[in-house]
């Protein structure tokens, strides 16, 4: 790695970047996001080496102005996304309304808006696609908003090696979205929008990003970088005992580079030095490497295949054997619980009788701890259906928690699958998306482990991007699309190295050396000393296992053993030279049966065109540390001495000359050869003599048969040995499981103690007397208030509840509790203590976690005031005269008051629990009443005064008014009911009929009175007219005429009244027109001489108001006709009357004549007409106003007079 002051270079591979040489920033927001977007964009530089994609929750039915608004906050181009738009650096892209946005091959793709569980989550959709496409070049930002959209996307970016941000709580208008993202543990920076922009600008200039255009994923590391990378891996191995050397190198490097960016370091050496002094950063790097995105029911199709095909195959023919499932690399547990839920759904009712063991392991203790708790945010259960949430989850403050029954069938433990012992006898292994993080060496190590762990019928489930590779001899593909494989049966069980186990190869070849080394302290022996011992003191030999396969050699074995033709084999029996094979097999069989070494007689074998003698020694080595029975086979070359010749044999030289050593050796060899030939000849003659050729063959067959039997026995022994070795491996795996279960039990004990503490605190805090009894009715727990009210002491715990003298009266308590436990139906009674204080005594069944009934829970609720109030209410209901019915929601009579039974002469038995329509002779079965009562229930409304008439057999015809409304009432539980009141209005209706008859009579009489008053007034007017004929004085005559007009106006009112239907009020508009016409006739004028206009619409006045008002109009119109139009001029008169408020009116009389004389005060004038007008207005309690607007205008405001009753 080369570093300078201003520029640092790194060639670490980072993965493909489809968009080019720049990263892409996905920014998500909801409510309050506009302000946050503006602050972010204002703080970004104009030339950023990044592209920005803004995802805002938008109204799908309206066009968005977000693009135009945000374009004012930055000099970068701001564009609304079009389908297929290519992403460019230093550009801002805005999602359009009613679409989901995705990134594919450097282009933005639009798709119609989708929903997940009723919510639209566009931020998640884009950020997940961004993470998949850009890997470490993806950056995610979550700004202000409600809900949890974006949390899943942040996890995906973090898993891919990208960098994540969230807005801090202080600057966010709505902090739910940022809080949800932070809660995932995958947010790198929590900052205000302006600070996020500054950090993005810094990251865009980091050499890690700036060098992407030149760097390639295939670039080689420089020598110094390789060394630094190795040191970092060493630090991780030192801290966490995990060796990442054989993990996917590109993944590890991406995580390192991301941490370098976050720590503002340009050189990998500087980062290594930081790790050496900062343990927190080592922990952060470790957790970053282990991050893996998972979710419930990820890729739903494999889970459906499990339910449809795999689980049925696993359960076929299974009796009491448990179902065992192993999920290595389980992360935070979503995959584990998804498999458990799928299995429970498949089993249905059989789940209660099926033993399920699910082992879930992961290298990350933090992930295992979260998985054990089983608590996930609302965003975390996005892939879970509503039905599954209700059935398998419980709502918590933090989100949702997996039900306890599922958590208890899942055992979570930390485990390094490549180093720790595996589980065994497993039906299913689900290892999805773990192998993609392992290098080839670890993958080759893991696959045999899986093969060993599975039963013969076991199933292996891999991720969509994973395969079995070169292990097709261990697994057979069942479903290629969903990567499901079955275990293949092999001739030998899969072998793999377990920790702390030893192979026979680790031991020296000679038993004596083994003994010396095992007794001596462990020191290093120099290689040349060991070689000297082997070459000079140790005979040639081989070390073989129980299968007779050579696992170690000593010296030159070429004269005795060689590879046979055909397929190569290290079986020592097959490699033995001619002349050794039969004897070697015999010695091996003997050595396996005895503990002492077995030696052969000297055997003669061909060697280098001649012969040599050799003795074979076989030593059996047994012991648990050797993994079973092994054999040490030694070949010792020997020299056979010749037998001395007897006297007179002629072999001794008569001359007595000394024979040389060479001559003697040659003679010995020749004699031995001749002796051997002689022996063979003699043996041949002996054989021919003793038996025929056929007998010899029979013997040979028997020998061959015996040999085969021995070989068969040897194979059986080998199989037995293999089974013992397998049992040892299984015991080791079982021990690992027991350790895991022990840890799980320890954790559960902690949870149990915490739960017990919570229960104790809860019982001591609640203000309700509670007593828990077991199935034998013995007291288990009590609350402090139960001691006081029920007179149960702490020393009574363990006593039978019925043996304790309680403060309440409950004689049949034993029977009631037993009935509750048998029927599983809670019961409630009203009881009182010795002080006559009333309580509600409730007994509930005590359910265990296995849904078994093991006792009862007794509670006392103080209802003293409620009972007093209820008794008072009952007394009131029974006292009122109206009949009252209480109807249930199915319109059955719950209860009725005494008035109902007395009024309608029915019994309680014929009324309660009967439909209201079936009461009596079904007199209440009225369609309209049905409709009204149904409407009360459905619309939660009421109705009043619904009239019903019916002829009852016993009480005669009745007229009734029905009123009903919805009320909430508690009998067994709080529920809505209808209160129906029935008012008997029969007598009132009869009284009303009498009153109406009397009113009709009075109406006739009143009309007659009006008619006679009108006639009398007309007579008076006629008398005045006759009297006027004899009057010569014009002034007197004038007075007579005016009086006559006044009498006529009053008579006209009475005429209108007796002609009208309403005798109390008069239509004043019609009346005024007739009045004015009468006045004009009096003055000898016709309607064509003056124009008279009326504006009186829908005004009705009572008699007391109409008479003075008509006299006012009579006086004012008469004055206008007499004085306004001198010399016979034509003029215009206007009369208007309107309502200006309730019971208040305004009268306007106007003419366009010459007007009143100047200086005339109409209030003090001696004119009888005006004085009469003022007096009448005063009688009307009104006010008069005079103005001169193109003539004379009188405005009079008055109120309708009301009769005093």
TIDOMI-828790 format. One record per residue (C-alpha): y negated, z, x. Coordinates in steps of 0.02 Angstrom, whole numbers, padded with zeros to 5 digits, always signed. Layout:
N
YZX...
! end
This chain:
1205
+00000+00000+00000-00169-00048+00065-00321+00057+00021-00504+00032+00058-00656+00125+00001-00706+00002-00133-00544-00083-00177-00363-00030-00191-00216-00144-00216-00051-00109-00300+00096-00226-00320+00193-00112-00434+00271-00218-00573+00201-00184-00743+00284-00304-00864+00234-00465-00947+00062-00481-01027+00064-00617-01159-00123-00613-01186-00169-00652-01007-00239-00536-00873-00326-00411-00988-00267-00268-01100-00294-00259-01288-00367-00105-01374-00313-00069-01553-00439+00042-01644-00391+00117-01813-00501+00211-01937-00523+00249-02121-00655+00357-02206-00803+00384-02089-00742+00245-01976-00897+00136-01985-01006+00261-01895-00872+00292-01764-00850+00103-01738-01037+00083-01711-01046+00224-01583-00895+00155-01490-00961-00023-01481-01137+00029-01430-01066+00123-01279-00953-00020-01221-01013-00141-01086-01050-00321-01136-00921-00389-01014-00767-00282-01036-00603-00337-00962-00523-00300-01130-00510-00364-01308-00542-00248-01456-00454-00260-01624-00529-00149-01760-00415-00097-01905-00513-00018-02048-00445+00032-02219-00534-00092-02334-00542-00120-02522-00419-00262-02555-00521-00329-02702-00691-00351-02617-00757-00449-02471-00799-00347-02316-00968-00344-02232-00896-00250-02082-00908-00400-01966-01093-00428-01995-01131-00241-01985-01039-00213-01821-01107-00371-01740-01274-00279-01731-01196-00140-01624-01134-00247-01478-01175-00405-01385-00991-00453-01381-00937-00583-01511-00876-00496-01670-00755-00604-01770-00658-00581-01931-00477-00624-01893-00406-00790-01950-00219-00821-01947-00163-00882-01776-00325-00837-01687-00302-00820-01499-00357-00655-01420-00493-00669-01287-00567-00539-01171-00737-00460-01214-00715-00504-01398-00707-00391-01550-00590-00437-01694-00602-00364-01871-00456-00360-01994-00497-00448-02159-00468-00361-02328-00298-00365-02414-00201-00414-02257-00089-00336-02126-00122-00386-01946+00005-00415-01806+00000-00473-01625+00122-00608-01571+00119-00705-01408-00065-00669-01379-00116-00726-01554-00166-00626-01707-00056-00656-01860-00101-00612-02039+00022-00570-02177-00008-00515-02358-00039-00330-02379+00119-00223-02390+00152-00045-02446+00261+00097-02380+00300+00235-02506+00146+00184-02604+00029+00190-02453-00047+00046-02358-00032+00081-02171-00116-00064-02079-00156+00037-01922+00027+00080-01894+00080-00100-01922-00039-00171-01793-00019-00036-01660+00172-00050-01666+00162-00239-01641+00032-00211-01503+00148-00090-01412+00297-00208-01425+00196-00356-01363+00087-00280-01227+00188-00132-01161+00079-00039-01034-00067-00157-01070-00084-00087-01245-00217+00045-01281-00230+00137-01447-00380+00228-01521-00379+00331-01682-00550+00370-01756-00613+00459-01912-00508+00446-02070-00400+00534-02198-00211+00529-02204-00095+00498-02057-00102+00310-02031-00091+00265-01846+00018+00410-01787+00176+00303-01777+00080+00167-01686+00014+00293-01559+00193+00348-01524+00246+00167-01497+00104+00134-01374+00142+00294-01279+00326+00245-01269+00283+00074-01201+00178+00149-01061+00008+00120-01139-00140+00240-01149-00192+00326-01310-00353+00405-01375-00405+00508-01527-00577+00559-01589-00617+00743-01569-00637+00857-01720-00821+00892-01690-00877+00711-01698-00757+00649-01833-00823+00641-02010-00644+00655-02072-00522+00725-01945-00354+00703-02033-00306+00539-01947-00353+00600-01771-00267+00768-01802-00108+00681-01859-00107+00573-01703-00138+00723-01589+00004+00818-01675+00128+00686-01613+00098+00745-01434+00069+00565-01381-00121+00564-01363-00187+00557-01184-00374+00583-01218-00464+00676-01359-00648+00626-01348-00801+00577-01447-00821+00388-01480-00954+00368-01344-00843+00458-01218-00694+00351-01270-00798+00196-01234-00843+00260-01061-00661+00297-01022-00610+00123-01082-00743+00045-00971-00676+00144-00822-00496+00096-00857-00545-00088-00873-00605-00084-00691-00451+00006-00624-00357-00093-00489-00199-00072-00590-00276-00184-00723-00387-00290-00612-00237-00348-00509-00134-00405-00658-00185-00585-00637-00113-00588-00461+00031-00465-00485+00198-00513-00557+00340-00410-00622+00449-00479-00486+00333-00436-00341+00414-00338-00203+00348-00165-00159+00272-00146+00012+00363-00033+00133+00239+00110+00111+00247+00093-00079+00436+00101-00077+00426+00260+00026+00297+00339-00090+00396+00289-00243+00551+00372-00170+00453+00530-00134+00394+00538-00313+00572+00522-00376+00622+00660-00255+00487+00775-00325+00552+00744-00501+00730+00777-00447+00675+00937-00359+00582+01005-00511+00697+00952-00652+00867+00921-00570+00864+00744-00641+00886+00592-00528+00787+00443-00593+00837+00333-00446+00958+00230-00551+00848+00221-00706+00760+00057-00747+00638+00040-00604+00506-00055-00703+00500+00082-00835+00476+00220-00707+00340+00122-00618+00246+00088-00780+00242+00275-00816+00181+00313-00640+00043+00183-00650-00015+00249-00818-00028+00424-00749-00126+00354-00601-00250+00275-00722-00268+00436-00821-00298+00536-00661-00423+00407-00596-00319+00370-00440-00305+00198-00360-00166+00228-00234+00012+00281-00264+00005+00389-00107-00141+00486-00178-00045+00513-00337+00106+00575-00240-00005+00702-00152-00072+00758-00321+00105+00787-00382+00144+00893-00230+00006+01018-00272-00002+01004-00462+00155+01059-00556+00070+01022-00722+00053+00840-00676+00236+00834-00624+00280+00900-00796+00166+00771-00879+00246+00628-00781+00420+00692-00825+00377+00699-01010+00297+00527-01003+00456+00454-00928+00563+00533-01063+00456+00476-01209+00556+00373-01332+00497+00317-01503+00618+00355-01642+00609+00370-01830+00715+00405-01982+00832+00262-02030+00761+00147-01897+00838-00025-01925+00912+00015-02096+01052-00114-02088+01162-00018-01963+01155+00136-02075+01212+00033-02223+01356-00035-02119+01402+00144-02073+01412+00192-02257+01501+00033-02313+01626+00007-02171+01628+00135-02031+01631+00300-02126+01769+00239-02245+01873+00191-02093+01842+00359-02010+01888+00458-02167+02043+00354-02209+02197+00464-02204+02099+00613-02137+02159+00784-02196+02084+00944-02126+02026+00869-01962+01838+00884-01934+01726+00731-01922+01651+00733-01746+01498+00629-01703+01404+00625-01538+01225+00562-01523+01175+00556-01338+00990+00529-01305+00946+00601-01476+00761+00625-01436+00677+00729-01574+00823+00716-01694+00773+00584-01822+00924+00475-01779+01041+00625-01790+00980+00681-01961+00983+00501-02024+01168+00489-01980+01201+00659-02060+01112+00608-02221+01206+00442-02227+01372+00532-02203+01333+00659-02340+01282+00520-02459+01445+00430-02423+01552+00587-02444+01469+00638-02607+01566+00781-02688+01689+00783-02542+01553+00842-02423+01581+01023-02473+01762+01018-02415+01736+00911-02259+01704+00992-02090+01565+00896-02003+01519+00921-01820+01374+00820-01753+01334+00846-01569+01160+00788-01519+01107+00792-01338+00954+00742-01238+00888+00773-01065+00720+00834-01132+00716+01018-01181+00553+00991-01275+00632+00855-01383+00786+00962-01415+00678+01109-01470+00585+01001-01596+00749+00926-01657+00822+01099-01687+00675+01149-01797+00690+00988-01896+00507+00990-01950+00418+00821-01961+00246+00769-02018+00219+00666-02175+00194+00514-02065+00357+00556-01975+00459+00541-02136+00380+00376-02184+00550+00288-02181+00632+00416-02296+00645+00374-02481+00575+00492-02612+00750+00534-02674+00806+00583-02499+00649+00687-02473+00686+00786-02631+00871+00807-02590+00877+00836-02403+00703+00902-02358+00594+01050-02404+00404+01040-02408+00318+01143-02275+00137+01168-02223+00169+01061-02068+00255+00923-02168+00439+00915-02212+00589+01012-02143+00770+00956-02146+00872+01068-02261+00961+01212-02176+01135+01151-02223+01107+00989-02126+01029+01079-01978+01179+01193-01966+01302+01049-01953+01203+00975-01807+01220+01057-01636+01078+01013-01516+01093+01039-01329+01011+00981-01170+01128+00866-01074+01117+00733-00942+01244+00607-01006+01264+00533-00832+01305+00700-00748+01360+00832-00873+01534+00839-00951+01549+00740-01112+01617+00789-01280+01794+00736-01327+01895+00681-01478+01740+00602-01553+01750+00487-01705+01581+00404-01681+01457+00389-01537+01283+00329-01583+01191+00283-01423+01048+00175-01482+00913+00123-01358+00969+00238-01217+01056+00110-01107+00899+00003-01096+00819+00141-00992+00968+00154-00871+01000+00044-00721+01164-00053-00698+01243+00086-00594+01215+00218-00728+01270+00099-00866+01435+00071-00773+01454+00258-00761+01412+00296-00943+01525+00169-01029+01690+00244-00963+01624+00415-01016+01601+00350-01193+01775+00274-01189+01848+00441-01134+01751+00540-01266+01807+00432-01413+01968+00452-01508+02088+00305-01506+02009+00246-01668+01832+00292-01614+01676+00187-01647+01530+00154-01529+01358+00109-01601+01227+00036-01482+01047-00020-01502+01000-00197-01549+00948-00238-01370+01104-00162-01289+01280-00225-01253+01441-00160-01174+01416-00278-01028+01569-00294-00915+01668-00164-01013+01748-00282-01137+01916-00214-01079+01865-00043-01149+01780-00092-01312+01806-00225-01445+01660-00294-01545+01664-00262-01732+01487-00312-01784+01390-00411-01657+01228-00410-01754+01223-00221-01772+01307-00188-01603+01457-00091-01669+01613-00080-01560+01784+00001-01573+01880+00083-01432+02018-00019-01351+02180+00066-01303+02215+00052-01117+02370+00085-01013+02281+00227-00926+02146+00340-00992+01971+00303-00929+01933+00396-00769+01763+00461-00721+01695+00592-00605+01650+00758-00684+01532+00878-00599+01614+01009-00488+01782+00914-00492+01873+00854-00337+01972+00699-00298+02127+00701-00186+02034+00583-00071+01924+00729-00021+02071+00818+00064+02144+00785+00238+02313+00703+00252+02417+00830+00348+02469+00993+00262+02446+01093+00421+02267+01032+00440+02233+01069+00258+02294+01247+00284+02188+01273+00439+02031+01199+00363+02048+01297+00201+02067+01461+00301+01926+01422+00422+01741+01435+00381+01657+01277+00327+01587+01201+00487+01559+01022+00541+01701+00948+00649+01654+00815+00770+01720+00645+00728+01795+00607+00898+01892+00773+00896+01966+00729+00726+02011+00555+00785+02097+00626+00939+02205+00743+00834+02257+00604+00717+02301+00485+00857+02399+00605+00968+02472+00744+00862+02487+00682+00684+02628+00561+00643+02598+00399+00549+02594+00433+00363+02518+00403+00194+02451+00517+00057+02504+00459-00118+02462+00521-00293+02581+00556-00435+02591+00369-00473+02650+00338-00292+02488+00244-00258+02419+00262-00082+02253+00352-00079+02242+00390+00107+02328+00326+00268+02349+00396+00444+02389+00292+00595+02467+00119+00600+02579+00101+00448+02613-00084+00481+02792-00058+00549+02843+00033+00389+02734-00027+00244+02657-00194+00199+02583-00278+00045+02708-00374-00060+02684-00552-00119+02596-00586-00283+02473-00465-00364+02421-00336-00233+02491-00161-00261+02468+00004-00167+02630+00075-00236+02719+00145-00082+02893+00104-00151+02845-00078-00171+02765-00087+00002+02915-00013+00098+03000-00127+00223+03179-00187+00198+03295-00046+00246+03174+00092+00194+03146+00061+00007+03306+00141-00061+03302+00291+00053+03116+00315+00024+03138+00321-00165+03281+00445-00147+03178+00559-00036+03028+00551-00154+03134+00603-00302+03207+00749-00204+03037+00803-00141+02966+00811-00318+03105+00932-00367+03094+01053-00219+02948+01135-00132+03016+01115+00046+02993+00955+00147+03135+00827+00133+03190+00733+00290+03303+00582+00309+03430+00539+00443+03372+00415+00573+03358+00244+00493+03367+00081+00592+03238-00051+00547+03189-00218+00619+03028-00220+00716+02950-00357+00825+03115-00454+00839+03211-00296+00883+03258-00130+00805+03184+00044+00801+03244+00209+00729+03133+00307+00612+03146+00470+00514+03054+00488+00348+02984+00657+00295+02915+00685+00119+02807+00839+00082+02759+00886-00097+02580+00953-00115+02539+01042-00277+02389+01138-00340+02252+01131-00471+02124+01083-00340+02226+00926-00302+02229+00869-00483+02420+00876-00498+02571+00838-00384+02537+00727-00232+02652+00675-00089+02630+00664+00098+02750+00536+00175+02769+00539+00365+02858+00410+00474+02920+00479+00641+02996+00361+00770+03150+00441+00853+03263+00400+01002+03452+00422+00975+03555+00484+01125+03721+00396+01164+03885+00492+01159+03954+00522+01332+04119+00423+01367+04282+00521+01382+04383+00534+01540+04478+00377+01591+04377+00273+01479+04336+00152+01620+04153+00158+01585+04118+00261+01737+04102+00161+01899+04247+00188+02010+04144+00157+02163+04040+00309+02120+03881+00213+02147+03725+00278+02062+03670+00174+01911+03484+00144+01888+03386+00203+01733+03351+00026+01675+03531-00024+01690+03586+00131+01598+03463+00100+01454+03523-00079+01439+03703-00024+01439+03666+00108+01307+03582-00018+01195+03728-00138+01209+03853-00001+01176+03754+00056+01023+03749-00120+00958+03934-00145+00984+03968+00022+00904+03866-00025+00752+03957-00192+00736+04123-00102+00749+04072+00023+00617+04022-00117+00500+04187-00204+00527+04283-00047+00497+04180-00010+00342+04214-00185+00277+04399-00166+00301+04395+00003+00221+04299-00064+00071+04419-00209+00050+04562-00091+00062+04496+00041-00061+04439-00072-00203+04416-00247-00256+04252-00337-00266+04242-00309-00455+04261-00121-00436+04124-00121-00305+04007-00215-00422+04044-00091-00561+03998+00049-00444+03840-00042-00396+03795-00065-00579+03817+00119-00608+03710+00156-00458+03580+00036-00521+03585+00116-00693+03565+00286-00615+03420+00221-00513+03336+00153-00669+03361+00318-00757+03283+00405-00610+03138+00284-00614+03120+00313-00801+03123+00500-00774+02993+00479-00639+02881+00380-00758+02902+00514-00890+02853+00644-00763+02703+00539-00718+02653+00527-00902+02673+00715-00919+02565+00739-00767+02433+00623-00839+02435+00718-01004+02409+00880-00910+02263+00803-00818+02192+00742-00983+02212+00915-01058+02116+00985-00912+01973+00863-00943+01974+00903-01128+01970+01089-01091+01821+01061-00979+01733+00964-01116+01781+01099-01242+01707+01230-01127+01546+01130-01121+01544+01123-01311+01573+01311-01320+01428+01340-01202+01321+01228-01311+01375+01317-01469+01342+01484-01384+01164+01429-01346+01145+01368-01525+01209+01534-01593+01087+01625-01482+00945+01521-01552+01007+01551-01728+01015+01737-01697+00833+01730-01647+00795+01636-01807+00900+01759-01907+00807+01908-01834+00642+01824-01872+00699+01786-02049+00756+01966-02070+00587+02029-02009+00501+01912-02131+00611+01975-02273+00577+02158-02230+00390+02126-02222+00395+02026-02383+00488+02162-02479+00372+02297-02412+00217+02195-02457+00250+02136-02633+00190+02249-02774+00344+02223-02881+00495+02339-02896+00643+02236-02830+00823+02293-02811+00959+02184-02734+01140+02227-02775+01301+02150-02711+01447+02082-02806+01516+02259-02815+01350+02317-02891+01308+02419-02736+01124+02429-02689+01080+02320-02537+00891+02320-02527+00745+02397-02621+00557+02381-02613+00445+02533-02592+00383+02517-02772+00563+02522-02835+00581+02695-02757+00433+02757-02858+00464+02675-03026+00654+02667-03034+00688+02830-02944+00798+02747-02811+00793+02830-02641+00830+02747-02472+00985+02857-02463+01048+02771-02622+01074+02608-02528+01262+02577-02533+01286+02669-02698+01332+02581-02859+01176+02547-02962+01258+02617-03120+01290+02783-03032+01104+02809-03004+00997+02890-03139+00856+02766-03165+00688+02800-03244+00716+02660-03370+00830+02656-03519+00963+02521-03496+01132+02586-03561+01235+02426-03537+01169+02382-03364+01341+02350-03286+01391+02226-03422+01225+02135-03412+01232+02114-03223+01413+02058-03230+01368+01931-03365+01225+01861-03259+01341+01840-03108+01474+01755-03215+01360+01637-03314+01231+01611-03176+01098+01624-03312+00952+01745-03284+00918+01872-03421+00761+01968-03468+00738+02127-03570+00591+02235-03622+00619+02414-03569+00512+02569-03555+00516+02714-03437+00515+02897-03477+00326+02892-03498+00343+02752-03628+00270+02625-03507+00335+02451-03545+00412+02333-03416+00497+02164-03417+00669+02194-03338+00730+02029-03262+00902+02001-03186+00935+01846-03080+01095+01792-02991+01097+01818-02802+01139+01651-02720+01201+01635-02542+01157+01489-02431+01324+01413-02481+01268+01418-02663+01390+01557-02704+01348+01702-02819+01364+01866-02725+01266+01993-02825+01106+02003-02925+00920+02030-02901+00835+02156-03019+00647+02147-03047+00526+02248-03151+00363+02169-03207+00229+02278-03285+00196+02210-03461+00123+02367-03539-00049+02295-03575+00027+02128-03622+00144+02211-03746+00003+02313-03823-00101+02155-03839+00047+02060-03909+00083+02197-04037-00100+02193-04087-00093+02004-04104+00064+02017-04210-00023+02144-04322-00170+02028-04343-00059+01880-04382+00037+01981-04510-00125+02043-04589-00216+01878-04617-00199+01799-04789-00172+01623-04725+00006+01566-04696+00041+01535-04511+00184+01438-04432+00227+01423-04247+00313+01256-04210+00407+01208-04053+00387+01038-03970+00531+00970-04074+00439+01033-04229+00560+01173-04269+00490+01333-04342+00489+01467-04207+00413+01601-04318+00305+01626-04472+00197+01768-04534+00229+01876-04686+00098+01785-04788+00201+01624-04777+00358+01707-04840+00266+01794-04983+00160+01646-05036+00301+01519-05041+00441+01641-05083+00561+01588-04943+00670+01692-04827+00661+01707-04639+00839+01638-04619+00794+01479-04714+00638+01453-04610+00657+01497-04426+00745+01370-04312+00733+01238-04450+00632+01078-04441+00472+01094-04540+00520+00936-04635+00682+01019-04695+00600+01175-04768+00621+01206-04955+00636+01043-05052+00568+00947-04903+00393+00965-04973+00323+00954-04796+00412+00790-04758+00252+00688-04771+00232+00534-04659+00048+00570-04630+00088+00749-04580+00224+00687-04461+00098+00571-04380-00033+00709-04363+00089+00833-04285+00156+00702-04164-00022+00660-04115-00060+00843-04080+00083+00847-03955+00052+00680-03872-00138+00683-03865-00158+00871-03853-00284+00870-03995-00304+00959-04162-00330+00915-04346-00421+01006-04485-00418+01014-04675-00274+00897-04708-00250+00914-04896-00076+00929-04972-00033+00951-05156+00142+00996-05213+00229+01064-05368+00336+01210-05309+00483+01262-05420+00442+01447-05416+00255+01458-05393+00196+01299-05478+00072+01170-05417-00021+01215-05259-00164+01134-05166-00164+01170-04980-00271+01132-04827-00175+01115-04662-00251+01147-04490-00156+01130-04325-00190+01145-04139-00092+01156-03976-00075+01326-03893+00013+01392-03737+00129+01536-03775+00264+01624-03676+00426+01674-03759+00564+01638-03632+00445+01537-03526+00270+01469-03540+00271+01316-03652+00159+01220-03771+00180+01249-03958+00088+01203-04119+00001+01336-04222-00003+01273-04401-00109+01365-04531-00086+01332-04718-00231+01385-04829-00191+01394-05015-00346+01323-05100-00274+01310-05274-00392+01438-05352-00540+01372-05255-00503+01195-05314-00500+01256-05495-00666+01346-05469-00741+01188-05393-00685+01088-05543-00771+01210-05659-00929+01202-05556-00926+01013-05556-00910+01013-05745-01057+01132-05760-01158+01025-05641-01123+00871-05745-01185+00961-05900-01340+01019-05808-01370+00844-05743-01372+00777-05921-01490+00917-05972-01603+00884-05823-01615+00699-05863-01662+00744-06040-01798+00861-05975-01869+00726-05860-01866+00603-06003-01955+00723-06122-02084+00771-05988-02120+00587-05959-02139+00557-06147-02251+00707-06166-02360+00651-06020-02371+00478-06096-02426+00558-06261-02560+00655-06168-02615+00495-06083-02623+00406-06250-02725+00548-06326-02845+00537-06179-02857+00351-06208-02900+00377-06394-03025+00511-06348-03104+00395-06219-03144+00268-06354-03266+00392-06433-03352+00438-06270-03512+00346-06233-03560+00434-06072-03498+00328-05927-03476+00477-05811-03372+00571-05936-03273+00413-05972-03242+00391-05788-03174+00566-05775-03061+00533-05923-02993+00374-05843-02958+00461-05678-02868+00602-05766-02770+00476-05864-02714+00390-05701-02659+00556-05627-02556+00596-05782-02477+00422-05776-02429+00443-05592-02340+00606-05633-02257+00529-05785-02198+00383-05678-02110+00505-05560-02015+00585-05702-01969+00413-05767-01897+00364-05597-01802+00528-05585-01709+00518-05749-01668+00335-05715-01598+00375-05541-01424+00437-05501-01494+00573-05390-01599+00685-05498-01662+00786-05350-01734+00646-05242-01833+00488-05277-01837+00321-05186-02020+00329-05141-02039+00147-05090-01998+00079-05263-02105+00213-05343-02263+00176-05240-02259-00009-05284-02250+00033-05470-02388+00164-05450-02510+00045-05364-02476-00089-05494-02514+00038-05633-02677+00091-05548-02734-00089-05531-02697-00120-05714-02803+00031-05758-02950-00048-05666-02919-00215-05749-02864-00299-05589-02715-00410-05557-02611-00423-05400-02695-00585-05348-02869-00512-05337-02826-00400-05188-02687-00412-05060-02582-00254-05061-02451-00228-04922-02317-00096-04917-02213-00027-04771-02102+00106-04847-01918+00087-04802-01777+00204-04851-01888+00354-04886-01821+00478-05014-01922+00632-05063-01883+00777-05175-01985+00808-05331-02089+00948-05256-02148+00831-05117-02155+00668-05215-02281+00729-05349-02420+00785-05230-02389+00636-05117-02401+00515-05265-02565+00596-05321-02636+00575-05145-02591+00389-05148-02664+00374-05324-02831+00449-05269-02848+00349-05109-02799+00182-05189-02917+00216-05335-03060+00250-05213-03023+00087-05121-03023-00013-05284-03184+00070-05344-03290+00076-05186-03216-00031-05045-03244-00203-05121-03418-00212-05205-03474-00362-05305-03297-00417-05342-03250-00461-05165-03068-00489-05123-02992-00368-05000-02832-00303-04920-02748-00135-04945-02603-00066-04841-02492+00080-04888-02360+00141-04761-02243+00290-04760-02116+00325-04622-02013+00467-04551-02077+00531-04384-01953+00674-04364-01820+00763-04465-01899+00805-04634-02071+00752-04568-02169+00598-04624-02328+00501-04592-02429+00418-04736-02557+00282-04697-02679+00211-04828-02795+00077-04759-02916-00048-04831-03032-00175-04750-03177-00138-04866-03352-00078-04829-03296+00097-04786-03370+00267-04826-03557+00297-04815-03621+00344-04645-03639+00528-04614-03517+00573-04753-03401+00717-04711-03248+00690-04822-03197+00871-04799-03359+00940-04878-03396+00801-05001-03416+00843-05184-03309+00694-05233-03172+00760-05348-03048+00630-05285-03068+00675-05101-03068+00860-05140-02907+00834-05236-02833+00739-05087-02877+00881-04967-02802+01009-05085-02642+00909-05106-02621+00884-04917-02641+01070-04894-02507+01096-05028-02394+00981-04924-02432+01088-04770-02495+00931-04685-02647+00869-04593-02766+00725-04630-02853+00609-04507-02990+00483-04549-03034+00334-04440-03133+00173-04460-03032+00032-04382-03083-00128-04469-03107-00030-04627-03055+00143-04683-02891+00222-04624-02819+00385-04691-02671+00456-04590-02584+00603-04668-02437+00693-04581-02335+00814-04686-02166+00895-04703-02049+00885-04851-02066+01042-04955-01908+01147-04973-01870+01252-05126-01848+01435-05095-01676+01494-05153
! end
